[in-house]
């Protein structure tokens, strides 16, 4: 592609993404926007074995890619399978996330019993299937209201977590300060795919927003939706609480893109990032 055309395509990409309020952060736990070869039809693209959201209009397309927290800095590759299979390279940088140490009085929330582990594995299998969904229409990538009315975080995304001194999985969402019983709403339209009590997550709702964008809301005191229910943006899904592995009332909110948990702050409007004291 000639240099002038590449510059114009890049400018189009930046302006389009800014209009959506999407923050491009090609780091572990972030989002990369990868310009694809011109095509008269929407390409089919995958990354690490999962379909990727492709946005734009013919002939200009871009892949919006969620990057796992555990990926090191370096060159990554997308696979485009239409009309011919080809590899498309892009580069990510590494971000070091801080540590968080949490003390829990219930040791079973740190080291579950064998029976509890069986339940946890069953639930994880179900969660994994829900996060891997890829259908429906292209979703909005711009969020202009939070799931709960909040002005501060309990915990940021990506923290290396230690429970009672034992390291566990990094924090895969934002913990928003909330009062017990405070209303929780969906920030984007979507279809409820899970709504029940889970061992670690407590009262949990998972919503499929389309094309690999999936959200999860945890530690709810009450669930107000059923699987299969279609929600509009701003509709109630439940009430905040501290069920599951939680030290107090708050809302754990995760966003997943191509089966990768990304920082939800990257989808927030400038006003909301400022409101929460985030520096993205």
C-alpha positions in Angstrom: 0.0 0.0 0.0 1.5 3.4 -0.9 2.6 5.5 2.0 0.1 8.3 1.4 -2.7 5.8 1.4 -1.5 4.2 4.6 -1.4 7.6 6.3 -5.0 8.3 5.2 -6.2 4.9 6.3 -4.5 5.4 9.7 -6.1 8.9 10.1 -9.5 7.4 9.2 -9.0 4.7 11.9 -7.9 7.1 14.6 -10.8 9.5 13.9 -13.4 6.6 13.8 -12.1 5.1 17.1 -12.1 8.5 18.8 -15.7 9.1 17.7 -16.5 5.8 19.6 -14.6 6.9 22.7 -12.6 3.6 22.4 -9.1 3.9 24.0 -6.5 2.0 22.0 -4.0 0.4 24.4 -1.9 -2.3 22.7 -0.7 -3.8 25.9 -1.5 -6.9 28.0 -5.0 -6.4 29.2 -5.6 -3.8 26.5 -7.0 -3.4 23.0 -5.3 -3.2 19.7 -6.8 -1.9 16.5 -5.2 -3.6 13.5 -5.8 -2.3 10.0 -6.7 -5.2 7.6 -6.0 -5.5 3.9 -8.7 -3.8 1.8 -11.6 -6.1 1.0 -15.1 -5.8 -0.6 -16.6 -7.9 2.2 -16.1 -8.1 5.9 -13.0 -10.4 6.6 -13.1 -13.2 9.1 -10.2 -12.9 11.6 -9.1 -14.9 14.6 -6.5 -14.4 17.3 -5.3 -17.2 19.6 -8.0 -19.4 18.2 -10.9 -17.0 18.8 -12.9 -14.9 16.4 -12.2 -11.2 16.5 -14.5 -8.3 16.1 -14.0 -6.7 12.7 -15.3 -3.1 12.3 -15.6 -0.6 9.4 -17.0 -0.5 5.9 -15.8 -1.9 2.6 -13.1 -1.7 1.5 -11.5 -0.4 4.8 -11.7 -2.8 7.8 -10.0 -3.0 11.2 -9.8 -5.8 13.8 -10.5 -4.7 17.4 -8.5 -7.2 19.4 -8.5 -7.9 23.2 -5.1 -8.8 24.5 -4.7 -11.3 27.4 -3.1 -10.1 30.6 -0.4 -12.7 30.5 0.9 -11.9 27.0 4.5 -10.6 26.9 5.7 -7.7 24.8 6.4 -8.5 21.2 4.9 -9.3 17.8 1.5 -11.0 17.8 -0.4 -12.4 14.8 -4.0 -12.4 13.5 -5.2 -15.0 11.1 -7.4 -13.8 8.3 -9.2 -16.7 6.7 -11.1 -15.0 3.9 -10.7 -15.0 1.0 -7.4 -16.7 1.6 -5.6 -17.6 4.8 -2.9 -15.0 5.7 -1.1 -13.8 8.8 -1.2 -10.2 9.9 1.3 -9.0 12.5 0.9 -6.3 15.1 3.0 -5.4 18.1 2.1 -5.1 21.8 3.9 -3.6 24.8 4.0 -4.9 28.3 2.4 -3.2 31.3 3.4 -4.2 34.8 0.4 -4.1 37.1 0.7 -3.5 40.9 0.0 -6.0 43.6 -3.0 -6.2 45.9 -3.1 -8.2 49.2 -6.4 -9.2 50.6 -7.2 -10.9 53.9 -10.2 -13.2 53.9 -11.7 -14.8 57.1 -13.2 -17.7 55.1 -10.2 -19.8 54.2 -12.4 -21.9 51.9 -12.5 -18.9 49.6 -8.7 -19.3 49.3 -8.3 -23.1 49.4 -11.6 -24.8 48.6 -12.3 -28.4 49.6 -12.3 -31.1 46.9 -16.2 -30.9 46.8 -16.1 -27.2 46.4 -13.4 -27.5 43.7 -15.7 -29.8 41.7 -18.4 -27.0 41.8 -15.8 -24.4 40.8 -14.6 -26.4 37.8 -18.2 -26.9 36.6 -18.9 -23.2 36.9 -15.7 -22.2 35.2 -16.6 -24.5 32.3 -19.9 -22.7 31.9 -18.3 -19.2 32.2 -15.7 -20.2 29.6 -18.4 -21.2 27.1 -20.3 -17.9 27.7 -17.2 -15.7 27.2 -16.4 -17.6 23.9 -19.8 -16.6 22.3 -19.5 -14.9 19.0 -22.7 -14.0 17.1 -25.2 -11.2 16.7 -24.6 -7.7 15.3 -21.5 -5.5 15.8 -21.8 -3.9 19.3 -21.1 -0.4 20.4 -17.7 0.1 21.9 -18.6 3.3 23.7 -19.9 3.3 27.2 -21.3 6.5 28.6 -22.8 5.3 31.9 -21.5 3.0 34.6 -23.4 -0.2 35.8 -23.7 1.5 39.2 -23.6 5.1 40.2 -20.0 5.4 41.4 -17.3 8.1 41.7 -14.5 5.8 42.8 -13.0 2.3 42.5 -12.5 -0.3 45.1 -9.9 -2.1 42.9 -8.5 -1.4 39.5 -8.1 -3.8 36.6 -5.1 -6.1 36.3 -3.9 -6.1 39.9 -1.8 -9.2 40.9 -3.9 -10.6 43.7 -2.8 -12.3 46.8 -5.5 -13.8 49.1 -4.2 -14.5 52.6 -0.7 -14.4 51.2 -1.3 -16.8 48.3 -1.2 -15.5 44.8 -4.2 -16.1 42.7 -5.4 -15.0 39.2 -5.0 -11.3 38.4 -8.0 -9.0 38.8 -9.9 -9.3 35.6 -12.3 -6.3 36.0 -13.1 -3.1 37.8 -14.4 -3.1 41.3 -16.8 -0.2 41.6 -17.8 1.2 45.0 -21.4 0.4 45.7 -23.8 0.2 48.6 -25.6 -3.0 49.5 -28.8 -3.2 47.4 -27.8 -0.5 45.0 -29.3 -0.9 41.5 -27.0 -2.4 38.8 -27.8 -1.8 35.1 -26.3 -2.9 31.8 -24.3 -0.2 30.1 -24.9 -1.7 26.7 -27.8 -3.6 25.1 -27.5 -7.4 25.0 -28.8 -10.9 25.8 -28.5 -12.4 29.3 -26.7 -15.8 29.0 -26.2 -16.5 32.8 -27.9 -15.3 35.9 -27.3 -17.3 39.1 -25.1 -17.8 42.2 -21.5 -18.9 41.6 -18.9 -20.0 44.2 -16.3 -17.3 43.9 -18.4 -14.7 42.1 -21.5 -14.9 44.2 -24.6 -13.6 42.4 -23.5 -13.3 38.8 -25.0 -12.0 35.5 -23.3 -12.5 32.1 -24.5 -10.5 29.1 -23.7 -11.2 25.4 -23.5 -7.9 23.5 -22.5 -9.4 20.2 -19.5 -10.3 18.1 -17.3 -11.4 21.1 -18.1 -8.5 23.5 -19.4 -10.0 26.7 -19.8 -8.4 30.2 -20.0 -9.9 33.7 -21.4 -8.5 36.9 -20.5 -10.2 40.2 -21.2 -10.3 44.0 -24.8 -9.3 43.4 -27.3 -9.5 46.4 -30.2 -10.0 44.0 -30.5 -11.0 40.3 -33.4 -9.5 38.4 -33.0 -11.2 35.0 -33.2 -14.6 33.4 -31.1 -16.3 30.7 -32.4 -15.4 27.2 -33.8 -12.0 28.3 -33.0 -9.1 26.0 -31.9 -5.9 27.8 -31.7 -2.4 26.5 -28.9 -0.1 27.8 -29.7 1.2 31.2 -32.1 -1.6 32.2 -31.7 -3.2 35.7 -30.0 -6.6 35.9 -29.7 -6.9 39.7 -28.6 -5.3 43.0 -25.1 -4.8 44.3 -23.9 -6.8 47.3 -21.0 -8.8 48.7 -21.9 -12.4 47.9 -19.1 -14.9 47.0 -15.5 -14.0 47.6 -15.9 -10.4 48.6 -14.8 -8.4 51.7 -17.7 -5.8 51.4 -20.4 -4.5 49.1 -19.2 -3.5 45.7 -19.7 -4.5 42.0 -17.1 -6.5 40.1 -17.5 -5.6 36.4 -15.7 -7.4 33.7 -15.6 -6.8 29.9 -14.4 -9.5 27.5 -13.5 -9.2 23.9 -12.6 -12.2 21.7 -12.7 -14.3 25.0 -10.1 -12.0 26.6 -10.8 -10.0 29.7 -9.9 -6.4 29.0 -9.8 -3.2 31.1 -13.4 -1.9 31.0 -12.0 1.6 31.4 -10.9 1.5 27.8 -14.5 1.6 26.7 -15.6 4.4 29.0 -16.2 8.0 27.9 -13.6 10.6 28.9 -16.1 12.0 31.5 -16.5 8.6 33.2 -12.7 8.0 33.2 -12.2 11.4 34.8 -15.1 10.7 37.3 -13.3 7.4 38.4 -9.9 9.0 38.6 -8.5 6.9 35.8 -5.6 8.1 33.7 -6.4 6.3 30.4 
